[in-house]
Amino acid sequence: MLTEPADGEEPAFSQSINLFRRGQTVFPGGVTRATVDKDPNPIYMSRGEGAYLVDVDEARLLDLNNNFTTLLHGHGYEPILEAVSSLLSTGTCFSNPTKHEIALAELLTSRIPSVERIRFVNTGTEAVMFAIKAARAFTGRSAIARFAGAYHGAYDWAEAGQNGFEAAPDGRRIARLGYQGAPSAVANDVLVLDFNDADALEEALTVNAERLAAVLIDPMPSRAGLIEPAREFIDRLMTVADRHGILVIADEVLNLRQSFSGASARYGLTPDLLVAGKIIGGGFPIGAVGGSAKVMAVFGGDTRSPMVSQGGTFSANPVSMVAGRIAMEAATPAVFDRLEQQGVRLRAQLTATARKHNAPFSVTGAASLLRLHPKSEPPRSFAAAVQRPDELARMRFLCRFLRREGVLLPHDAAACLSTPMTDMDLDHVADAFDKFLTQHSFASQEAQP
Ligand SMILES: Cc1ncc(COP(=O)(O)O)c(C=O)c1O
């Protein structure tokens, strides 16, 4: 059912409403991916310009989503446009390899310490799937451990546990499956743990050691609250996994954007396999699985056939390879430093503003990533990050308000910065938040809007 703008304040999005009506005649739910924000209706974009989006009604919005954190350099980054434009006339996909894939691989292996060998695929989902298969082939075990609430894409074993677990009568945790009808056997092979709980992690890994191929960890899981890992937790994970021959897979599809060498390097994690995506494609579809030469040999050695067959019609297509290389070359240590400083500043501004108004909002995140929570205290666990209906309503209310102020903020996932954003752009975000809290008092009542 089409939801009209609830408070009658948004006539500006009328072309989007018309397009949504058309979309509803051809797509289930009216759109082509579950993650599209439909509150109160999807906003259809006409184009992107640097840090901004322009929608079909010509409204300009500062883009704090950046296609789910993908666009490190924002929209229409000139060096990528030039390189891709000149590449197009030479061909966009071949069954043969090109020099472009080697150039991107050389760049990534030279800066991500745990990646000696790499394979390219088309999405993060695919890359996580191949990392899990690689860990299984390498260890000869089938189960994985993962952390409640973390999003790892749509492979059945990566999806189970994304929404937490059910407690069985004997106290065991049964991973919640991604959809009704998903094979129940999947739940047997997915252990759901709590992020940052080192003692429980050690116990679970020790008890299940013989069947565990890998621990799958996103170093700062966005949907589970965008909470940083504790050093002690990371250290224990590596020690215990190593003791039992369990591989560690770092899913950095989102968090590679934390630093020049990624998130694992930042937090002292040395994974056996690392999954990347998003920023390494420069705005084009991509995923990658990398790791030590020893483990990555499951995908192919010189003398034997691969233990895991990894193909993909569009894998390593030259467009994604070239765009990715240009994006990553431009992402120098100085660029990451600037993004980090801007992130620190914006998070501090938003936190101070919420405190000033004694309002139930708080902020988590690191580097160029942040999440605003409709909660007085920043959550420290997935359970604490889950939004109650009144909190969700408050967050949606804020996102709608910010949209009218020209800011696009995701309501339940990581927001992020891009290199074309200026300090003035970010001050505008903080000012708009201040205006919202000035106009709508929530002072310490945890109330509904
Ligand atoms: C941590 C993480 N892993 C995996 C994925 C899946 O990537 P893709 O959407 O490219 O399939 C995502 C996507 O948001 C992600 O954030």
The ligand as a MOL file (V3000), in Angstrom:
LIG
                    3D

  0  0  0     0  0            999 V3000
M  V30 BEGIN CTAB
M  V30 COUNTS 16 16 0 0 0
M  V30 BEGIN ATOM
M  V30 1 C 29.5110 -6.1780 6.3780 0
M  V30 2 C 28.8080 -6.5220 5.1050 0
M  V30 3 N 28.9840 -7.7390 4.5680 0
M  V30 4 C 28.3920 -8.0990 3.4190 0
M  V30 5 C 27.5660 -7.2320 2.7510 0
M  V30 6 C 26.9070 -7.6450 1.4680 0
M  V30 7 O 27.4570 -6.9240 0.4180 0
M  V30 8 P 26.6560 -6.7420 -0.9600 0
M  V30 9 O 25.4730 -5.8720 -0.6610 0
M  V30 10 O 27.6370 -6.1270 -1.8940 0
M  V30 11 O 26.2360 -8.1110 -1.3730 0
M  V30 12 C 27.3490 -5.9500 3.2740 0
M  V30 13 C 26.4520 -4.9840 2.6010 0
M  V30 14 O 26.0280 -3.9930 3.1130 0
M  V30 15 C 27.9900 -5.5840 4.4790 0
M  V30 16 O 27.8060 -4.3710 5.0310 0
M  V30 END ATOM
M  V30 BEGIN BOND
M  V30 1 1 1 2
M  V30 2 1 2 3
M  V30 3 2 2 15
M  V30 4 2 3 4
M  V30 5 1 4 5
M  V30 6 1 5 6
M  V30 7 2 5 12
M  V30 8 1 6 7
M  V30 9 1 7 8
M  V30 10 2 8 9
M  V30 11 1 8 10
M  V30 12 1 8 11
M  V30 13 1 12 13
M  V30 14 1 12 15
M  V30 15 2 13 14
M  V30 16 1 15 16
M  V30 END BOND
M  V30 END CTAB
M  END
